[in-house]
Every structure is written in C-alpha cells, then in structure tokens.
Amino acid sequence: MFLRDLLAEIDAVSLAEVKNPCIPVGEDEKVLGTLPDELKKLYTIYMRALDQEEAAHAEFTSRANALIDATPISKLSSALTGLVAANAIPIRHQCSVLKIAFWRDVEIAFPETTGEDCMGAGIRVDWQVVALPMPKAKSPTDLSSLNFLGGLVTRLPPGMLPTSLMSRLFAG
C-alpha cells in the first residue's frame, strides 16, 4: 500500500544522506526558520521521486520516438495508444501525492506562507524555509508579473480581461 510504504521509506531515510538544497535566499524572500528533520526526509523522498519521474519520461520518449520511426503511418495511432497504456507511469501519481503532502506540511509548520502577501514557500540553502513575496503589478493593467486565479491568468496582453474584472481585482 502506497501510504504504508511511504511511511516506511521516510523512516528509512538517514539525515546523513539528505542533500542540502543549493538555492540561495533571494533578496525579497523572508527567512521563516529551518525545515524540521521529518520534512527533510520527506523532501528527500520527493526529490528522488522527481528524478525517477524524469528518468521514466525520458525512457518513454525514447520508446515513443523509436516506435514512430519503425511503425507505418496507418498503424501509428494504435501503436502509440498501446505504448501509452503500457507505460502508465505510477511514479507521476506518487510525485503528485508527495508534492501535495510536502508543501502542505510546510504550510502547517510555517503558516506565514499562506498569507495574502505571500505566494508560498521555498526551501533554500541550509534548509531555510522562506516566504515567497507576492509579485507587485506596476499598474492595474500590467499583469506580466502576476500569477493568480490558479495560474489561468498570466502574461495576458492588455485588453484580455474585462475592465469590470480588472477594477475589482485591483480595487482598494
């Protein structure tokens, strides 16, 4: 069972094997504290899963390219469908669960990362947890630095949002 195996994997991680992140603290980032040891272990497992997902994706891409080169056009659609079905990557689902679990636990440990003026958290060198500042728009029509509404509205050209919505978003 996935959760039971995950808990056993977390327990098996030695803090001696945990790799320290190498991203420095940004000048606009606020250091909130140090990541707890249990979350360092979960972070390690999450990073391993991301590496596995990347390797699985590379393998799938290689197989797909070989299949494309070797299969007649008339049979390509069914061949690719079969390849996709045979290579349903469970690691992708594991990565999703690990990502949600890790960042949710960071939010619980550092509730400052969920405030209105904060875009979330980051993990930096020496396991420092930082609050990522919310980017500021230069004007009510400049959305180039914002990422809101679940990422649906980013870098839109001027005039793409109704004026009434713009005025409500930037009221106050």
N, CA and C atoms as an extended XYZ file, in Angstrom:
516
Properties=species:S:1:pos:R:3:atomname:S:1:resname:S:1:resid:I:1 pbc="F F F"
N         0.848       -1.180        0.000 N   MET     1
C         0.000        0.000        0.000 CA  MET     1
C         0.891        1.240        0.000 C   MET     1
N         0.535        2.216       -0.800 N   PHE     2
C         1.382        3.381       -1.030 CA  PHE     2
C         1.717        4.130        0.259 C   PHE     2
N         0.727        4.468        1.064 N   LEU     3
C         0.991        5.258        2.269 CA  LEU     3
C         1.840        4.501        3.283 C   LEU     3
N         1.561        3.219        3.444 N   ARG     4
C         2.362        2.412        4.373 CA  ARG     4
C         3.811        2.355        3.894 C   ARG     4
N         4.003        2.139        2.586 N   ASP     5
C         5.352        2.106        2.020 CA  ASP     5
C         6.038        3.461        2.149 C   ASP     5
N         5.290        4.539        1.955 N   LEU     6
C         5.844        5.881        2.071 CA  LEU     6
C         6.329        6.146        3.496 C   LEU     6
N         5.519        5.783        4.485 N   LEU     7
C         5.924        5.975        5.885 CA  LEU     7
C         7.172        5.168        6.215 C   LEU     7
N         7.246        3.947        5.699 N   ALA     8
C         8.434        3.119        5.925 CA  ALA     8
C         9.646        3.744        5.243 C   ALA     8
N         9.452        4.303        4.049 N   GLU     9
C        10.553        4.945        3.331 CA  GLU     9
C        11.049        6.190        4.074 C   GLU     9
N        10.122        6.950        4.632 N   ILE    10
C        10.501        8.128        5.422 CA  ILE    10
C        11.332        7.703        6.624 C   ILE    10
N        10.884        6.654        7.322 N   ASP    11
C        11.627        6.173        8.490 CA  ASP    11
C        13.024        5.677        8.115 C   ASP    11
N        13.164        5.138        6.901 N   ALA    12
C        14.441        4.566        6.473 CA  ALA    12
C        15.458        5.624        6.034 C   ALA    12
N        15.014        6.837        5.770 N   VAL    13
C        15.938        7.891        5.331 CA  VAL    13
C        16.802        8.326        6.504 C   VAL    13
N        18.108        8.317        6.285 N   SER    14
C        19.056        8.806        7.282 CA  SER    14
C        19.319       10.273        7.005 C   SER    14
N        19.333       11.080        8.045 N   LEU    15
C        19.621       12.503        7.858 CA  LEU    15
C        21.012       12.731        7.274 C   LEU    15
N        21.910       11.741        7.416 N   ALA    16
C        23.255       11.861        6.850 CA  ALA    16
C        23.213       11.826        5.319 C   ALA    16
N        22.196       11.170        4.730 N   GLU    17
C        22.112       11.066        3.268 CA  GLU    17
C        21.274       12.187        2.642 C   GLU    17
N        20.695       13.033        3.460 N   VAL    18
C        19.845       14.111        2.962 CA  VAL    18
C        20.712       15.203        2.362 C   VAL    18
N        20.412       15.566        1.105 N   LYS    19
C        21.178       16.600        0.409 CA  LYS    19
C        20.611       17.981        0.705 C   LYS    19
N        21.487       18.876        1.094 N   ASN    20
C        21.127       20.249        1.393 CA  ASN    20
C        20.796       20.984        0.092 C   ASN    20
N        19.653       21.665        0.013 N   PRO    21
C        19.360       22.444       -1.195 CA  PRO    21
C        20.442       23.498       -1.429 C   PRO    21
N        20.661       23.867       -2.690 N   CYS    22
C        21.756       24.789       -3.002 CA  CYS    22
C        21.271       26.153       -3.491 C   CYS    22
N        19.982       26.402       -3.459 N   ILE    23
C        19.453       27.692       -3.917 CA  ILE    23
C        19.611       28.714       -2.797 C   ILE    23
N        20.281       29.842       -3.071 N   PRO    24
C        20.442       30.860       -2.030 CA  PRO    24
C        19.140       31.616       -1.768 C   PRO    24
N        19.053       32.227       -0.619 N   VAL    25
C        17.894       33.039       -0.255 CA  VAL    25
C        17.883       34.279       -1.146 C   VAL    25
N        16.737       34.561       -1.761 N   GLY    26
C        16.589       35.738       -2.610 CA  GLY    26
C        16.465       37.004       -1.773 C   GLY    26
N        16.786       38.128       -2.382 N   GLU    27
C        16.804       39.379       -1.617 CA  GLU    27
C        15.420       39.806       -1.142 C   GLU    27
N        14.355       39.403       -1.843 N   ASP    28
C        12.997       39.750       -1.414 CA  ASP    28
C        12.347       38.668       -0.554 C   ASP    28
N        13.052       37.562       -0.349 N   GLU    29
C        12.488       36.456        0.413 CA  GLU    29
C        12.754       36.636        1.904 C   GLU    29
N        11.772       36.250        2.697 N   LYS    30
C        11.878       36.364        4.152 CA  LYS    30
C        12.124       34.973        4.738 C   LYS    30
N        13.219       34.804        5.474 N   VAL    31
C        13.537       33.528        6.112 CA  VAL    31
C        12.619       33.351        7.314 C   VAL    31
N        11.919       32.216        7.356 N   LEU    32
C        10.958       31.942        8.421 CA  LEU    32
C        11.501       30.979        9.469 C   LEU    32
N        12.477       30.175        9.092 N   GLY    33
C        13.027       29.191       10.012 CA  GLY    33
C        13.701       28.076        9.245 C   GLY    33
N        13.972       26.990        9.949 N   THR    34
C        14.648       25.834        9.365 CA  THR    34
C        13.660       24.679        9.229 C   THR    34
N        13.758       23.971        8.134 N   LEU    35
C        12.872       22.841        7.880 CA  LEU    35
C        13.104       21.749        8.926 C   LEU    35
N        12.048       21.243        9.551 N   PRO    36
C        12.201       20.164       10.540 CA  PRO    36
C        12.774       18.890        9.897 C   PRO    36
N        13.438       18.069       10.695 N   ASP    37
C        14.098       16.861       10.198 CA  ASP    37
C        13.145       15.928        9.451 C   ASP    37
N        11.929       15.725        9.965 N   GLU    38
C        10.986       14.827        9.287 CA  GLU    38
C        10.636       15.344        7.892 C   GLU    38
N        10.537       16.663        7.749 N   LEU    39
C        10.245       17.222        6.427 CA  LEU    39
C        11.466       17.166        5.521 C   LEU    39
N        12.668       17.185        6.089 N   LYS    40
C        13.876       16.984        5.275 CA  LYS    40
C        13.838       15.590        4.647 C   LYS    40
N        13.394       14.623        5.431 N   LYS    41
C        13.286       13.256        4.916 CA  LYS    41
C        12.242       13.177        3.805 C   LYS    41
N        11.084       13.795        4.019 N   LEU    42
C        10.030       13.785        3.005 CA  LEU    42
C        10.498       14.512        1.744 C   LEU    42
N        11.214       15.613        1.918 N   TYR    43
C        11.786       16.357        0.783 CA  TYR    43
C        12.723       15.456       -0.022 C   TYR    43
N        13.553       14.681        0.676 N   THR    44
C        14.484       13.764        0.017 CA  THR    44
C        13.738       12.733       -0.816 C   THR    44
N        12.681       12.176       -0.260 N   ILE    45
C        11.889       11.179       -0.990 CA  ILE    45
C        11.191       11.831       -2.185 C   ILE    45
N        10.686       13.035       -1.992 N   TYR    46
C        10.042       13.776       -3.079 CA  TYR    46
C        11.045       14.035       -4.206 C   TYR    46
N        12.267       14.458       -3.891 N   MET    47
C        13.276       14.712       -4.918 CA  MET    47
C        13.661       13.423       -5.644 C   MET    47
N        13.765       12.320       -4.907 N   ARG    48
C        14.045       11.015       -5.543 CA  ARG    48
C        12.930       10.654       -6.534 C   ARG    48
N        11.698       10.866       -6.113 N   ALA    49
C        10.564       10.549       -6.982 CA  ALA    49
C        10.581       11.423       -8.236 C   ALA    49
N        10.934       12.696       -8.084 N   LEU    50
C        11.039       13.570       -9.256 CA  LEU    50
C        12.120       13.077      -10.215 C   LEU    50
N        13.249       12.615       -9.663 N   ASP    51
C        14.313       12.064      -10.505 CA  ASP    51
C        13.829       10.811      -11.235 C   ASP    51
N        13.089        9.961      -10.526 N   GLN    52
C        12.549        8.747      -11.143 CA  GLN    52
C        11.541        9.088      -12.234 C   GLN    52
N        10.714       10.099      -11.971 N   GLU    53
C         9.732       10.512      -12.971 CA  GLU    53
C        10.434       11.035      -14.225 C   GLU    53
N        11.480       11.811      -14.035 N   GLU    54
C        12.232       12.346      -15.170 CA  GLU    54
C        12.853       11.213      -15.987 C   GLU    54
N        13.415       10.218      -15.306 N   ALA    55
C        14.015        9.074      -15.995 CA  ALA    55
C        12.945        8.268      -16.740 C   ALA    55
N        11.791        8.073      -16.111 N   ALA    56
C        10.697        7.330      -16.758 CA  ALA    56
C        10.189        8.088      -17.981 C   ALA    56
N        10.108        9.399      -17.876 N   HIS    57
C         9.668       10.206      -19.009 CA  HIS    57
C        10.672       10.111      -20.165 C   HIS    57
N        11.954       10.162      -19.847 N   ALA    58
C        12.987       10.045      -20.884 CA  ALA    58
C        12.912        8.678      -21.566 C   ALA    58
N        12.716        7.629      -20.781 N   GLU    59
C        12.587        6.274      -21.346 CA  GLU    59
C        11.354        6.178      -22.243 C   GLU    59
N        10.243        6.713      -21.779 N   PHE    60
C         9.017        6.696      -22.578 CA  PHE    60
C         9.214        7.467      -23.890 C   PHE    60
N         9.839        8.622      -23.815 N   THR    61
C        10.078        9.431      -25.011 CA  THR    61
C        10.959        8.685      -26.004 C   THR    61
N        11.973        8.014      -25.499 N   SER    62
C        12.859        7.234      -26.354 CA  SER    62
C        12.087        6.108      -27.052 C   SER    62
N        11.263        5.390      -26.283 N   ARG    63
C        10.457        4.304      -26.869 CA  ARG    63
C         9.454        4.843      -27.888 C   ARG    63
N         8.844        5.971      -27.567 N   ALA    64
C         7.869        6.557      -28.489 CA  ALA    64
C         8.548        6.975      -29.791 C   ALA    64
N         9.717        7.597      -29.697 N   ASN    65
C        10.437        8.011      -30.902 CA  ASN    65
C        10.832        6.808      -31.750 C   ASN    65
N        11.295        5.728      -31.098 N   ALA    66
C        11.643        4.509      -31.833 CA  ALA    66
C        10.419        3.913      -32.501 C   ALA    66
N         9.302        3.918      -31.812 N   LEU    67
C         8.058        3.392      -32.360 CA  LEU    67
C         7.600        4.215      -33.572 C   LEU    67
N         7.715        5.512      -33.458 N   ILE    68
C         7.327        6.394      -34.557 CA  ILE    68
C         8.186        6.113      -35.785 C   ILE    68
N         9.484        5.921      -35.564 N   ASP    69
C        10.389        5.651      -36.677 CA  ASP    69
C        10.134        4.299      -37.335 C   ASP    69
N         9.684        3.316      -36.556 N   ALA    70
C         9.562        1.946      -37.052 CA  ALA    70
C         8.155        1.536      -37.472 C   ALA    70
N         7.160        2.380      -37.232 N   THR    71
C         5.771        1.980      -37.476 CA  THR    71
C         5.201        2.700      -38.686 C   THR    71
N         4.530        1.947      -39.559 N   PRO    72
C         3.861        2.606      -40.693 CA  PRO    72
C         2.789        3.575      -40.189 C   PRO    72
N         2.599        4.653      -40.922 N   ILE    73
C         1.630        5.696      -40.535 CA  ILE    73
C         0.261        5.101      -40.251 C   ILE    73
N        -0.180        4.146      -41.035 N   SER    74
C        -1.523        3.577      -40.880 CA  SER    74
C        -1.719        2.873      -39.537 C   SER    74
N        -0.637        2.425      -38.904 N   LYS    75
C        -0.741        1.698      -37.634 CA  LYS    75
C        -0.195        2.498      -36.452 C   LYS    75
N         0.244        3.723      -36.728 N   LEU    76
C         0.915        4.507      -35.702 CA  LEU    76
C         0.002        4.874      -34.533 C   LEU    76
N        -1.227        5.267      -34.823 N   SER    77
C        -2.147        5.685      -33.765 CA  SER    77
C        -2.374        4.567      -32.754 C   SER    77
N        -2.678        3.372      -33.226 N   SER    78
C        -2.932        2.266      -32.290 CA  SER    78
C        -1.648        1.840      -31.584 C   SER    78
N        -0.507        1.932      -32.265 N   ALA    79
C         0.760        1.568      -31.634 CA  ALA    79
C         1.096        2.532      -30.497 C   ALA    79
N         0.896        3.822      -30.745 N   LEU    80
C         1.169        4.806      -29.697 CA  LEU    80
C         0.186        4.676      -28.541 C   LEU    80
N        -1.078        4.388      -28.849 N   THR    81
C        -2.070        4.173      -27.791 CA  THR    81
C        -1.655        2.999      -26.913 C   THR    81
N        -1.171        1.939      -27.536 N   GLY    82
C        -0.699        0.781      -26.775 CA  GLY    82
C         0.502        1.110      -25.916 C   GLY    82
N         1.413        1.905      -26.456 N   LEU    83
C         2.592        2.304      -25.690 CA  LEU    83
C         2.201        3.141      -24.478 C   LEU    83
N         1.296        4.072      -24.679 N   VAL    84
C         0.838        4.914      -23.565 CA  VAL    84
C         0.186        4.051      -22.490 C   VAL    84
N        -0.678        3.129      -22.905 N   ALA    85
C        -1.368        2.260      -21.944 CA  ALA    85
C        -0.379        1.375      -21.185 C   ALA    85
N         0.643        0.893      -21.878 N   ALA    86
C         1.622        0.004      -21.247 CA  ALA    86
C         2.576        0.763      -20.331 C   ALA    86
N         2.664        2.065      -20.517 N   ASN    87
C         3.619        2.851      -19.745 CA  ASN    87
C         2.942        3.871      -18.844 C   ASN    87
N         1.741        3.546      -18.377 N   ALA    88
C         1.092        4.431      -17.411 CA  ALA    88
C         2.039        4.514      -16.223 C   ALA    88
N         2.532        5.693      -15.977 N   ILE    89
C         3.624        5.850      -15.019 CA  ILE    89
C         3.067        6.136      -13.623 C   ILE    89
N         3.071        5.132      -12.745 N   PRO    90
C         2.579        5.373      -11.388 CA  PRO    90
C         3.451        6.379      -10.629 C   PRO    90
N         4.708        6.517      -11.033 N   ILE    91
C         5.580        7.471      -10.334 CA  ILE    91
C         5.043        8.885      -10.470 C   ILE    91
N         4.364        9.190      -11.576 N   ARG    92
C         3.786       10.529      -11.748 CA  ARG    92
C         2.749       10.795      -10.665 C   ARG    92
N         1.941        9.790      -10.367 N   HIS    93
C         0.926        9.944       -9.319 CA  HIS    93
C         1.587       10.041       -7.944 C   HIS    93
N         2.635        9.265       -7.740 N   GLN    94
C         3.360        9.338       -6.478 CA  GLN    94
C         3.965       10.728       -6.292 C   GLN    94
N         4.525       11.283       -7.367 N   CYS    95
C         5.100       12.635       -7.282 CA  CYS    95
C         4.035       13.651       -6.902 C   CYS    95
N         2.860       13.510       -7.473 N   SER    96
C         1.774       14.438       -7.144 CA  SER    96
C         1.406       14.358       -5.670 C   SER    96
N         1.284       13.155       -5.153 N   VAL    97
C         0.938       12.963       -3.743 CA  VAL    97
C         2.052       13.509       -2.848 C   VAL    97
N         3.295       13.214       -3.197 N   LEU    98
C         4.424       13.693       -2.397 CA  LEU    98
C         4.509       15.216       -2.414 C   LEU    98
N         4.274       15.801       -3.571 N   LYS    99
C         4.309       17.266       -3.679 CA  LYS    99
C         3.260       17.893       -2.770 C   LYS    99
N         2.042       17.385       -2.848 N   ILE   100
C         0.958       17.926       -2.028 CA  ILE   100
C         1.266       17.732       -0.544 C   ILE   100
N         1.701       16.534       -0.179 N   ALA   101
C         1.990       16.240        1.230 CA  ALA   101
C         3.123       17.123        1.754 C   ALA   101
N         4.207       17.237        0.978 N   PHE   102
C         5.349       18.020        1.433 CA  PHE   102
C         4.978       19.487        1.616 C   PHE   102
N         4.405       20.107        0.582 N   TRP   103
C         4.126       21.544        0.673 CA  TRP   103
C         3.015       21.843        1.667 C   TRP   103
N         2.074       20.933        1.838 N   ARG   104
C         1.033       21.137        2.849 CA  ARG   104
C         1.636       21.098        4.249 C   ARG   104
N         2.555       20.161        4.475 N   ASP   105
C         3.218       20.099        5.777 CA  ASP   105
C         4.076       21.341        6.027 C   ASP   105
N         4.696       21.882        4.977 N   VAL   106
C         5.461       23.129        5.124 CA  VAL   106
C         4.508       24.259        5.523 C   VAL   106
N         3.338       24.319        4.884 N   GLU   107
C         2.349       25.350        5.231 CA  GLU   107
C         1.891       25.222        6.678 C   GLU   107
N         1.721       23.998        7.152 N   ILE   108
C         1.293       23.779        8.535 CA  ILE   108
C         2.402       24.202        9.502 C   ILE   108
N         3.644       23.846        9.177 N   ALA   109
C         4.770       24.200       10.048 CA  ALA   109
C         5.089       25.696       10.005 C   ALA   109
N         4.802       26.327        8.864 N   PHE   110
C         5.100       27.755        8.676 CA  PHE   110
C         3.859       28.448        8.110 C   PHE   110
N         2.866       28.715        8.960 N   PRO   111
C         1.598       29.274        8.475 CA  PRO   111
C         1.744       30.647        7.818 C   PRO   111
N         2.869       31.319        8.055 N   GLU   112
C         3.090       32.630        7.421 CA  GLU   112
C         3.116       32.514        5.905 C   GLU   112
N         3.348       31.301        5.379 N   THR   113
C         3.450       31.102        3.927 CA  THR   113
C         2.091       31.089        3.242 C   THR   113
N         1.019       31.200        4.014 N   THR   114
C        -0.315       31.170        3.421 CA  THR   114
C        -1.008       32.526        3.464 C   THR   114
N        -0.303       33.561        3.896 N   GLY   115
C        -0.894       34.891        3.991 CA  GLY   115
C        -1.141       35.518        2.624 C   GLY   115
N        -1.930       36.590        2.620 N   GLU   116
C        -2.279       37.272        1.380 CA  GLU   116
C        -1.084       37.903        0.692 C   GLU   116
N        -0.073       38.291        1.456 N   ASP   117
C         1.102       38.940        0.871 CA  ASP   117
C         2.188       37.944        0.502 C   ASP   117
N         1.866       36.655        0.575 N   CYS   118
C         2.843       35.604        0.326 CA  CYS   118
C         2.361       34.683       -0.791 C   CYS   118
N         3.249       34.359       -1.709 N   MET   119
C         2.910       33.479       -2.822 CA  MET   119
C         3.136       32.007       -2.471 C   MET   119
N         3.741       31.742       -1.341 N   GLY   120
C         4.026       30.372       -0.939 CA  GLY   120
C         5.367       30.309       -0.233 C   GLY   120
N         5.918       29.088       -0.203 N   ALA   121
C         7.178       28.857        0.495 CA  ALA   121
C         8.225       28.354       -0.471 C   ALA   121
N         9.468       28.488       -0.063 N   GLY   122
C        10.593       27.924       -0.786 CA  GLY   122
C        11.567       27.320        0.202 C   GLY   122
N        12.338       26.350       -0.256 N   ILE   123
C        13.360       25.733        0.582 CA  ILE   123
C        14.703       26.163        0.006 C   ILE   123
N        15.534       26.728        0.843 N   ARG   124
C        16.796       27.304        0.397 CA  ARG   124
C        17.983       26.631        1.097 C   ARG   124
N        19.177       27.084        0.749 N   VAL   125
C        20.409       26.532        1.301 CA  VAL   125
C        20.320       26.475        2.831 C   VAL   125
N        20.932       25.451        3.393 N   ASP   126
C        20.912       25.201        4.842 CA  ASP   126
C        19.496       24.966        5.367 C   ASP   126
N        18.611       24.474        4.506 N   TRP   127
C        17.243       24.104        4.869 CA  TRP   127
C        16.417       25.280        5.378 C   TRP   127
N        16.755       26.470        4.936 N   GLN   128
C        15.976       27.633        5.339 CA  GLN   128
C        14.647       27.643        4.585 C   GLN   128
N        13.580       27.835        5.317 N   VAL   129
C        12.260       27.977        4.714 CA  VAL   129
C        12.016       29.463        4.540 C   VAL   129
N        11.654       29.842        3.311 N   VAL   130
C        11.424       31.258        3.035 CA  VAL   130
C         9.997       31.484        2.571 C   VAL   130
N         9.494       32.675        2.862 N   ALA   131
C         8.216       33.125        2.322 CA  ALA   131
C         8.522       33.805        0.995 C   ALA   131
N         7.812       33.396       -0.041 N   LEU   132
C         7.984       33.998       -1.357 CA  LEU   132
C         7.033       35.178       -1.473 C   LEU   132
N         7.568       36.368       -1.702 N   PRO   133
C         6.702       37.546       -1.755 CA  PRO   133
C         5.794       37.525       -2.988 C   PRO   133
N         4.616       38.081       -2.815 N   MET   134
C         3.682       38.208       -3.926 CA  MET   134
C         4.218       39.282       -4.870 C   MET   134
N         4.346       38.962       -6.163 N   PRO   135
C         4.826       39.989       -7.089 CA  PRO   135
C         3.835       41.143       -7.173 C   PRO   135
N         4.351       42.316       -7.378 N   LYS   136
C         3.510       43.509       -7.465 CA  LYS   136
C         3.382       43.929       -8.928 C   LYS   136
N         2.173       44.240       -9.334 N   ALA   137
C         1.960       44.758      -10.680 CA  ALA   137
C         2.373       46.228      -10.703 C   ALA   137
N         2.922       46.651      -11.835 N   LYS   138
C         3.346       48.048      -11.970 CA  LYS   138
C         2.141       48.971      -12.106 C   LYS   138
N         1.064       48.462      -12.670 N   SER   139
C        -0.154       49.243      -12.833 CA  SER   139
C        -1.325       48.270      -12.891 C   SER   139
N        -2.566       48.772      -12.789 N   PRO   140
C        -3.713       47.871      -12.836 CA  PRO   140
C        -3.834       47.088      -14.136 C   PRO   140
N        -3.171       47.510      -15.199 N   THR   141
C        -3.271       46.770      -16.462 CA  THR   141
C        -2.041       45.917      -16.734 C   THR   141
N        -1.017       45.993      -15.873 N   ASP   142
C         0.194       45.201      -16.069 CA  ASP   142
C         0.070       43.903      -15.280 C   ASP   142
N        -0.230       42.832      -15.986 N   LEU   143
C        -0.383       41.527      -15.336 CA  LEU   143
C         0.847       40.653      -15.547 C   LEU   143
N         1.892       41.206      -16.148 N   SER   144
C         3.035       40.388      -16.519 CA  SER   144
C         3.719       39.736      -15.327 C   SER   144
N         3.648       40.346      -14.152 N   SER   145
C         4.341       39.766      -13.009 CA  SER   145
C         3.412       39.007      -12.069 C   SER   145
N         2.151       38.933      -12.410 N   LEU   146
C         1.208       38.242      -11.534 CA  LEU   146
C         0.880       36.851      -12.050 C   LEU   146
N         0.563       35.974      -11.123 N   ASN   147
C         0.116       34.637      -11.461 CA  ASN   147
C        -0.997       34.312      -10.477 C   ASN   147
N        -2.233       34.575      -10.884 N   PHE   148
C        -3.344       34.351       -9.972 CA  PHE   148
C        -4.450       33.586      -10.670 C   PHE   148
N        -5.525       33.356       -9.988 N   LEU   149
C        -6.638       32.536      -10.477 CA  LEU   149
C        -6.134       31.162      -10.907 C   LEU   149
N        -5.314       30.555      -10.062 N   GLY   150
C        -4.826       29.212      -10.330 CA  GLY   150
C        -3.892       29.136      -11.526 C   GLY   150
N        -3.251       30.243      -11.863 N   GLY   151
C        -2.327       30.236      -12.977 CA  GLY   151
C        -2.991       30.438      -14.326 C   GLY   151
N        -4.316       30.639      -14.322 N   LEU   152
C        -5.014       30.797      -15.586 CA  LEU   152
C        -4.762       32.155      -16.218 C   LEU   152
N        -4.467       33.134      -15.391 N   VAL   153
C        -4.263       34.482      -15.909 CA  VAL   153
C        -2.808       34.858      -15.679 C   VAL   153
N        -1.995       34.714      -16.685 N   THR   154
C        -0.601       35.121      -16.595 CA  THR   154
C        -0.172       35.699      -17.922 C   THR   154
N         0.539       36.777      -17.851 N   ARG   155
C         1.128       37.398      -19.026 CA  ARG   155
C         0.130       37.591      -20.176 C   ARG   155
N        -1.021       38.090      -19.829 N   LEU   156
C        -2.022       38.374      -20.852 CA  LEU   156
C        -1.743       39.722      -21.489 C   LEU   156
N        -1.984       39.825      -22.781 N   PRO   157
C        -1.835       41.131      -23.405 CA  PRO   157
C        -2.916       42.079      -22.899 C   PRO   157
N        -2.660       43.402      -22.957 N   PRO   158
C        -3.654       44.368      -22.493 CA  PRO   158
C        -4.989       44.155      -23.197 C   PRO   158
N        -6.061       44.339      -22.434 N   GLY   159
C        -7.400       44.232      -23.004 CA  GLY   159
C        -7.990       42.836      -22.989 C   GLY   159
N        -7.249       41.830      -22.493 N   MET   160
C        -7.761       40.460      -22.499 CA  MET   160
C        -8.752       40.203      -21.365 C   MET   160
N        -8.711       41.018      -20.311 N   LEU   161
C        -9.666       40.870      -19.223 CA  LEU   161
C       -10.656       42.022      -19.283 C   LEU   161
N       -11.922       41.758      -18.968 N   PRO   162
C       -12.908       42.836      -18.943 CA  PRO   162
C       -12.518       43.901      -17.918 C   PRO   162
N       -12.796       45.151      -18.235 N   THR   163
C       -12.461       46.271      -17.354 CA  THR   163
C       -13.112       46.101      -15.990 C   THR   163
N       -14.339       45.582      -15.956 N   SER   164
C       -15.028       45.407      -14.667 CA  SER   164
C       -14.277       44.418      -13.771 C   SER   164
N       -13.735       43.358      -14.356 N   LEU   165
C       -12.962       42.396      -13.581 CA  LEU   165
C       -11.653       43.028      -13.123 C   LEU   165
N       -11.011       43.779      -13.996 N   MET   166
C        -9.752       44.439      -13.647 CA  MET   166
C        -9.959       45.380      -12.460 C   MET   166
N       -11.043       46.169      -12.504 N   SER   167
C       -11.265       47.130      -11.423 CA  SER   167
C       -11.547       46.416      -10.098 C   SER   167
N       -12.233       45.257      -10.143 N   ARG   168
C       -12.476       44.506       -8.903 CA  ARG   168
C       -11.201       43.877       -8.378 C   ARG   168
N       -10.337       43.393       -9.266 N   LEU   169
C        -9.092       42.754       -8.846 CA  LEU   169
C        -8.152       43.744       -8.179 C   LEU   169
N        -8.161       44.994       -8.678 N   PHE   170
C        -7.204       45.980       -8.184 CA  PHE   170
C        -7.870       47.073       -7.351 C   PHE   170
N        -9.084       46.817       -6.866 N   ALA   171
C        -9.782       47.814       -6.031 CA  ALA   171
C        -9.092       47.873       -4.660 C   ALA   171
N        -9.173       49.041       -4.083 N   GLY   172
C        -8.692       49.139       -2.718 CA  GLY   172
C        -7.504       49.943       -2.633 C   GLY   172
